[in-house]
Amino acid sequence: MRLSKLVENLPNARLLIKGEEKEVFCLVTDSREKMTDGLFFCLLGENVDSHNLVGEAIKNGAVAIVTNRELSYEIPQIIVEDEREALSLLSAEFYGNPSERLKIIGITGTNGKTTTSYMLASILEKNSKKTGVIGTLGIRYGVKEIPNDLTTPDPIFLQKILSEMLVHGIEYVVMEVSAHALYYKKTLGVKFFACIFTNLTQDHLDFFQTMQRYEQTKTSLFYNDICPIAIVNGDDAVGRKIGEMREKETVGKTVYYGMETPSDAFAIVTEETLYGAECVLNINDKLCRCSLSLTGKHNVYNALAAAACAAELGVPLTNIAAGLSGLKTVKGRLQRIENNKKFNIYVDFAHTPDGLGKSLDSLRTHCKGRLICLFGCGGNRDKTKRPLMGETVAKKADFAVLTSDNPRYEDPLDIISNIEKGYRRFSLKYVVVPNREKALEYALDCLKKDDVLLVAGKGGEEYQEIMGIKYSFNDQDIIEKLLEKKGKSSFV
């Protein structure tokens, strides 16, 4: 693509032709990457300013650059005010603005994004719609499954994936939108049909510093010019603020869901067990019954979010109920680990005080024995939530096994010590086992009839990150291996 064509619709950009103008065949942000006639984006990161790496990029095949100032190199330069904005918009332009021909639903919030995305995808597929999913558990469309390191991919990869989905006949894309993605403007080149807000509780304060900045970043997805239809949790204070903000602008549509305040979509739970819930959904005054295989009140909220959005997409109520009932599990999201001894073992991604508390509450309701929780906290992340998570588990569980999560560059014992500060204020019933596999073995040995074990923090992750290296590790796989080794399980 020629640079003049690429920048045609880019606001506040100046194309400076120095040297020879060549056709651009790829977009690149890593100066070390080998490229053929690439456009290199100079970005200011937390640790590196890649304006200083242009020479390396040119050696590796860059024939033009995007920069916030004119540089001395004799190659064409696109000079912009905001390189992050330019990266997103130019990525969309380069790949033909695929989101304009897709119906894209963005989902943001602290907890529930992944489960809600899979619920909505299941509903759409029951309605015979070809659907793609982008999020924490990876990218999938058709028979393709692609690993994804980030909840929301970086703009170049994101637009490439959207264009490939379009080629494969995908009609709808359900994608998780993280706070970091919004901060770095990754979704600027995405045209959304609708957006869902799940909830907002403490997380990522290592990055955002204050809850106010975190909230402002999350809610930026719901400005009317970005989000034509907003599906918001009316029982969440921030959800209501989003609705009020949109009502003042008097453009776009806002749909509320909830169980405690008057809402467009609400539910009555008629029966709940450790294995799921029977519900009656009321969507815009139309009723349907559905059976959820995911337990917990928070999953009823996730189902309502998905159902309310599906209704706005024109999905009949019968297909909404069928889609919700047909989803049997979401990997690592309060996922029951089946075994022939009928041990009640659940693996969950809960890694915030609120998420962990909700999962424990859900299990406590139906726990006839002891509620045991194995968990840790990630290293080099929000340290302020560690004692809060300890406090939450101490209050809600009967016993805990404190262990490693992804320690990254921190000493696991230092992380556990932070957790203990909150835990010991309310209970001394816990043990410390820093090695996560040994901790899982210890927890399984503790299990007795009617006990429930919650293994929290990592969910469906396939790795454990230690000192910059990602080692192969999956909680479910380890649990199954340990039970088989002990002769306690032949899995169904």
C-alpha positions in Angstrom: 0.0 0.0 0.0 1.3 3.5 -0.9 1.9 5.8 2.1 -0.3 8.6 0.6 -3.2 6.2 0.4 -2.5 4.8 3.9 -2.6 8.2 5.6 -5.5 9.6 3.5 -7.9 9.4 6.5 -5.5 9.8 9.3 -6.2 13.0 11.3 -3.5 15.4 12.2 -0.9 13.6 10.2 1.8 15.0 7.8 3.5 12.8 5.2 7.1 13.8 4.7 8.8 12.3 1.7 12.5 11.9 2.2 14.5 9.6 0.0 12.6 7.0 -2.1 8.9 6.3 -1.5 8.3 2.6 -1.7 5.1 0.5 -1.4 4.6 -0.7 2.2 3.9 -4.4 2.6 3.8 -4.8 6.4 3.5 -2.9 9.7 6.0 -3.4 12.4 6.6 -2.2 16.0 9.6 -4.3 16.9 12.8 -2.9 15.4 14.5 -6.4 15.7 11.9 -8.0 13.4 13.0 -8.9 9.9 10.7 -7.3 7.4 10.2 -6.7 3.7 9.4 -3.0 2.9 7.9 -2.4 6.3 6.4 0.7 8.0 8.0 1.0 11.4 6.1 2.7 14.3 8.2 4.6 16.8 6.4 4.2 20.1 7.2 5.5 23.6 7.0 2.6 25.9 7.4 2.3 29.7 11.0 1.3 29.4 12.0 2.0 25.7 11.6 4.9 23.3 11.7 3.2 19.8 12.4 6.6 18.2 16.0 5.6 19.1 15.8 2.3 17.3 15.0 3.5 13.8 18.5 2.7 12.5 18.0 -1.0 13.5 14.5 -1.1 11.9 15.9 0.3 8.6 18.7 -2.4 8.6 15.9 -5.0 9.1 13.8 -3.8 6.2 11.9 -0.7 7.2 11.3 1.7 4.3 9.2 4.3 6.2 8.4 5.3 9.7 5.7 6.8 11.9 7.1 9.3 14.3 6.0 12.2 16.5 8.8 14.4 15.2 10.9 14.6 12.1 14.0 12.4 12.3 17.3 12.7 10.4 16.9 9.5 8.4 16.4 9.8 4.7 13.3 7.7 4.4 9.6 8.7 4.2 8.1 9.7 7.5 4.5 10.0 8.7 4.6 12.6 11.4 1.7 12.4 13.9 0.7 13.9 17.3 -0.1 10.5 18.8 1.7 7.4 17.7 -0.6 5.0 19.6 -3.6 6.5 17.9 -1.8 6.3 14.5 -0.9 2.7 15.1 -4.5 1.6 15.6 -6.0 3.7 12.8 -3.3 2.8 10.2 -3.5 -0.9 11.2 -7.3 -0.8 10.4 -6.7 1.1 7.1 -3.9 -1.3 6.1 -6.1 -4.3 6.5 -9.1 -2.7 4.8 -11.1 -1.7 7.9 -12.6 -5.2 8.5 -14.7 -4.2 11.5 -16.9 -2.1 9.2 -18.1 -5.4 7.7 -18.4 -7.3 10.9 -20.7 -6.9 13.9 -18.3 -6.6 16.8 -19.4 -6.7 20.4 -16.8 -5.5 22.9 -16.9 -6.6 26.6 -15.1 -4.8 29.4 -15.2 -4.8 33.2 -13.0 -6.2 35.9 -14.6 -9.7 36.1 -16.8 -11.8 33.9 -15.5 -10.8 30.5 -14.4 -14.2 29.3 -17.5 -16.1 30.6 -19.9 -13.5 29.1 -18.1 -13.7 25.8 -18.4 -17.4 25.6 -22.1 -17.3 26.6 -22.8 -14.7 23.9 -20.9 -16.7 21.3 -22.8 -19.8 22.2 -26.1 -17.9 21.8 -25.1 -16.5 18.4 -24.0 -19.9 17.2 -27.3 -21.4 18.3 -28.8 -18.7 16.1 -26.7 -20.1 13.1 -24.4 -17.1 13.1 -20.7 -17.6 12.3 -19.0 -16.2 15.3 -15.4 -15.4 16.3 -14.1 -14.9 19.9 -11.1 -12.9 20.9 -10.0 -12.8 24.6 -8.0 -14.2 27.5 -8.5 -17.9 26.4 -7.2 -17.1 22.9 -8.8 -16.5 19.5 -11.2 -18.9 17.9 -13.2 -18.9 14.7 -14.5 -21.8 12.6 -12.1 -24.7 13.4 -9.2 -22.3 14.1 -7.8 -21.8 17.6 -4.9 -19.3 18.1 -3.1 -18.7 21.4 -3.2 -15.1 22.6 -0.8 -13.6 25.1 -2.9 -10.6 25.7 -6.6 -10.2 26.5 -6.9 -7.7 23.7 -4.3 -8.2 20.9 -2.1 -5.3 19.8 -3.6 -3.3 16.9 -1.6 -4.8 14.0 -2.4 -8.4 15.0 -6.0 -7.5 16.0 -6.8 -6.0 12.6 -5.0 -8.9 10.8 -7.2 -11.4 12.7 -10.4 -9.5 12.0 -9.5 -9.4 8.3 -8.9 -13.2 8.3 -12.2 -13.7 10.1 -14.0 -11.8 7.4 -12.4 -13.9 4.7 -13.6 -17.1 6.5 -17.2 -15.8 6.5 -17.4 -14.8 10.2 -20.3 -12.4 10.8 -20.0 -11.6 14.5 -17.0 -11.1 16.7 -17.2 -11.1 20.5 -14.0 -9.6 22.0 -12.8 -8.8 25.4 -11.5 -5.2 25.8 -9.0 -4.8 28.6 -8.3 -1.6 30.5 -4.8 -1.7 29.2 -6.1 -2.0 25.6 -8.2 1.1 26.2 -5.4 3.0 27.8 -3.1 2.3 24.8 -5.9 3.0 22.3 -5.7 -0.5 20.7 -9.4 -0.5 19.7 -9.5 2.9 18.1 -9.6 1.3 14.6 -12.5 -1.0 15.6 -16.1 -0.2 14.8 -18.3 -1.6 17.5 -21.9 -2.6 17.1 -22.5 -2.9 20.9 -20.4 -3.0 24.1 -21.1 -4.7 27.4 -20.0 -3.5 30.9 -19.8 -6.2 33.5 -18.6 -4.6 36.7 -15.7 -2.6 38.2 -13.7 -3.6 41.3 -10.1 -3.2 42.4 -7.5 -4.4 39.9 -4.4 -3.2 38.0 -3.6 -0.4 40.5 0.1 -1.1 39.9 -0.5 0.4 36.5 -3.4 2.9 36.9 -2.4 4.0 40.5 -6.0 5.0 41.5 -9.5 3.6 41.1 -10.6 6.8 39.5 -8.1 6.5 36.6 -9.0 2.8 36.2 -12.7 3.7 36.1 -12.2 6.5 33.6 -10.2 4.2 31.3 -12.9 1.5 31.4 -15.8 3.8 30.9 -14.1 5.4 27.8 -15.4 2.5 25.7 -19.0 3.7 26.3 -18.9 7.2 24.7 -21.7 7.4 22.3 -19.5 8.0 19.2 -17.7 4.7 20.0 -20.6 2.5 21.3 -24.0 2.7 19.6 -25.6 0.2 22.0 -24.4 -0.2 25.6 -25.4 -3.2 27.7 -24.6 -2.2 31.3 -24.9 -3.8 34.7 -27.4 -1.6 36.5 -26.6 -3.1 39.9 -23.0 -1.8 39.6 -22.4 1.8 40.6 -20.1 2.4 37.6 -22.6 0.8 35.3 -25.2 3.3 36.4 -22.7 6.1 35.9 -22.1 4.9 32.4 -25.9 5.0 31.8 -26.2 8.5 33.2 -23.3 9.7 31.1 -24.9 8.3 27.9 -28.3 9.7 28.8 -26.9 13.2 29.0 -25.5 12.8 25.5 -29.0 11.7 24.3 -27.4 9.6 21.5 -27.2 5.8 21.3 -29.1 3.2 23.2 -28.5 2.0 26.8 -29.8 -1.3 28.0 -29.6 -2.2 31.7 -29.4 -5.7 33.2 -29.5 -6.7 36.9 -31.2 -8.5 39.7 -31.4 -5.8 42.4 -32.5 -2.7 40.6 -35.2 -2.1 37.9 -33.7 -3.3 34.6 -34.5 -4.2 31.0 -33.2 -7.7 31.6 -33.4 -9.5 34.9 -33.6 -13.1 36.2 -35.2 -15.2 38.9 -33.2 -18.2 40.0 -35.6 -21.1 40.7 -33.0 -23.7 41.6 -29.2 -23.6 42.3 -26.7 -26.3 43.0 -22.9 -26.8 42.8 -23.5 -27.9 39.2 -25.4 -24.9 37.9 -28.7 -23.0 38.1 -32.2 -23.0 36.7 -33.4 -19.5 35.8 -36.3 -17.6 34.4 -35.0 -14.7 32.3 -37.1 -11.6 31.6 -35.7 -9.8 28.6 -37.7 -6.7 27.7 -40.8 -8.3 29.3 -40.5 -11.5 27.5 -39.9 -14.7 29.5 -37.8 -17.8 28.9 -36.4 -20.6 31.0 -32.7 -21.7 30.8 -30.4 -24.1 32.6 -26.9 -22.8 33.4 -24.2 -25.3 33.8 -22.1 -22.6 35.5 -22.8 -22.1 39.2 -22.9 -18.9 41.1 -24.9 -15.6 41.1 -22.1 -13.9 39.2 -22.7 -16.3 36.3 -26.4 -15.4 36.3 -25.2 -11.8 35.8 -22.9 -12.9 33.0 -25.8 -14.8 31.4 -28.1 -11.7 31.7 -25.4 -9.5 30.0 -25.1 -12.0 27.1 -28.9 -12.4 26.8 -29.6 -8.7 26.8 -27.0 -8.1 24.1 -28.2 -11.0 22.0 -31.8 -9.6 22.2 -30.4 -6.3 20.8 -28.8 -8.3 18.0 -32.3 -9.7 17.1 -31.8 -13.2 18.4 -35.1 -14.9 19.4 -35.6 -15.7 23.0 -35.7 -19.5 22.3 -32.2 -19.3 20.8 -31.0 -17.2 23.7 -32.2 -19.9 26.2 -30.8 -22.7 24.0 -27.4 -21.0 23.7 -27.1 -20.4 27.4 -28.2 -23.9 28.3 -25.9 -25.4 25.7 -22.7 -23.9 27.1 -21.4 -26.7 29.5 -18.2 -25.1 30.7 -15.8 -22.2 30.2 -12.2 -23.2 30.7 -10.9 -22.1 34.1 -14.0 -20.2 35.0 -15.4 -21.9 38.1 -14.8 -25.1 36.1 -15.7 -28.3 37.9 -12.9 -31.0 37.5 -14.9 -34.2 36.9 -13.6 -37.3 38.6 -15.0 -40.7 39.6 -14.7 -40.1 43.3 -17.0 -37.1 42.9 -14.6 -34.8 44.7 -15.8 -31.2 44.5 -12.9 -29.5 42.8 -13.2 -26.2 41.0 -10.6 -24.3 39.0 -11.2 -20.5 38.7 -9.4 -17.5 37.2 -10.5 -15.3 40.2 -7.6 -13.1 40.8 -9.2 -10.0 42.5 -10.7 -9.7 46.0 -14.2 -9.3 44.5 -13.9 -12.2 42.0 -12.5 -14.5 44.6 -15.2 -13.5 47.1 -18.0 -14.2 44.6 -16.6 -17.6 43.7 -16.2 -18.6 47.4 -19.8 -17.3 48.1 -21.1 -19.4 45.2 -19.5 -22.6 46.5 -20.2 -21.9 50.2 -24.0 -21.9 49.5 -23.8 -25.6 48.5 -20.8 -26.8 50.5 -21.8 -29.5 53.1 -18.2 -30.0 54.4 -15.2 -27.7 54.5 -14.6 -25.0 51.9 -10.8 -25.1 51.1 -9.1 -22.5 48.9 -5.8 -22.7 47.2 -4.5 -19.4 45.8 -1.7 -16.9 45.4 -1.1 -13.5 43.8 0.8 -12.5 40.7 4.2 -10.9 41.0 5.1 -7.4 39.8 1.4 -6.5 39.8 -0.9 -4.6 42.2 0.5 -5.3 45.7 -2.4 -3.5 47.5 -4.9 -6.3 46.6 -2.7 -9.1 48.2 -3.8 -8.5 51.8 -7.3 -7.9 50.6 -7.4 -11.3 48.9 -6.0 -12.9 52.0 -8.7 -11.2 54.1 -11.4 -12.3 51.7 -10.4 -16.0 51.8 -9.9 -15.9 55.6 -13.5 -14.7 56.1 -15.1 -17.0 53.5 -13.1 -20.3 53.5 -12.5 -22.8 56.3 -8.9 -23.4 55.3 -6.4 -22.1 52.8 -3.3 -23.2 51.0 -1.2 -20.1 50.2 1.1 -20.7 47.2 2.6 -19.2 44.0 0.6 -17.8 41.1 2.9 -16.2 38.5 5.6 -14.8 40.7 7.4 -13.3 37.7 10.5 -11.4 39.1 9.4 -11.5 42.8 10.2 -14.0 45.5 7.1 -16.1 46.0 7.6 -16.0 49.8 7.5 -12.2 49.7 4.1 -12.3 47.8 2.7 -14.8 50.3 3.9 -12.7 53.2 1.8 -9.8 51.7 -1.2 -12.1 51.5 -0.7 -13.3 55.1 -1.0 -9.7 56.4 -4.6 -9.7 55.5 -5.3 -13.4 56.2 -4.0 -13.4 59.7 -6.2 -10.6 60.8 -9.2 -13.0 60.6 -7.9 -16.6 60.7 -4.8 -18.7 61.4 -6.2 -21.7 59.5 -3.9 -21.9 56.6 -0.6 -23.5 55.4 2.1 -22.1 53.1 3.3 -24.3 50.3 5.2 -22.1 47.8 5.6 -24.7 45.0 2.2 -24.7 43.3 2.2 -28.3 42.2 3.1 -29.5 45.7 0.4 -27.1 47.0 -2.1 -28.8 44.8 -1.0 -32.2 46.0 -1.3 -31.0 49.6 -4.8 -29.6 49.0 -6.0 -32.8 47.4 -4.7 -34.9 50.3 -6.8 -32.7 52.6 -10.1 -33.4 50.8 -12.7 -35.4 52.6 -16.3 -36.3 51.7 -18.5 -33.2 51.1 -15.5 -30.8 51.1 -15.2 -28.3 48.3 -11.8 -27.2 46.9 -11.4 -23.9 45.0 -8.1 -23.6 43.1 -8.0 -19.9 42.2 -5.9 -17.4 40.3 -4.7 -19.0 37.1 -7.8 -20.5 35.6 -7.1 -21.9 32.2 -3.6 -20.5 31.9 -1.2 -23.0 30.3 2.0 -21.6 31.9 3.6 -20.3 35.1 5.8 -17.3 34.7 9.0 -17.3 36.8 11.9 -14.9 36.3 10.9 -14.1 32.7 10.4 -17.7 31.6 6.9 -19.2 31.0 7.0 -22.8 32.2 4.3 -25.2 31.0 1.7 -25.4 33.8 -2.1 -25.9 33.9 -4.0 -26.4 37.1 -6.5 -28.8 35.7 -3.8 -31.0 34.1 -1.8 -31.1 37.3 -4.9 -32.0 39.4 -5.9 -34.8 37.0 -2.3 -36.1 37.0 -2.1 -36.0 40.8 -5.4 -37.8 41.2 -4.5 -40.4 38.7 -1.2 -40.9 40.5 -3.0 -41.4 43.8 -5.4 -43.9 42.2 -8.3 -41.7 43.0 -9.6 -40.9 39.6 -10.6 -42.3 36.2 -12.0 -39.3 34.4 -15.2 -39.2 32.6 
